[in-house]
Amino acid sequence: QKQKQNYRLSNKTRLFKTNSVLLCLSYAIFRIILFPVFLGLWLYDVYSHPEMTWKHPDMGLMERYMYPFTAMLMLVLSINWFFPIYNGMLKTLGYRISSQKMRELIPEGYHEHVM
């Protein structure tokens, strides 16, 4: 019980909030931006210098297909993993409202009207 209480107090500190923001920012830079940049540079090389890249005799199936496939897969996974990190940052900073509060804000009968 005391450990839980200490944790609740620790996530209000300035250091914890700064760490949360820096985690979210660094994750966005090094995971969300990295893979599209890699794919763009790879495609640029393939289209601008095909004899040195795509048509090169040492370019195997791994380089042609697995590298871009892996980068796209990692991008999808990184975007999926970014949402919990971002929501945790918002919660730490106090910008995220609880699900109970969200239910109170939704008008009565809204779900029946939408479906």
Secondary structure, DSSP 8 states (H G I E B T S, - for coil): -HHHHHHHHHTTSHHHHHHHHHHHHHHIIIIIIHHHHHHHHHHHHHHH-TTTTTT-TT--HIIIIIHHHHHHHHHHHHHHHHHHHHHHHHHHHT----HHHHHHHS-TTHHHHH-
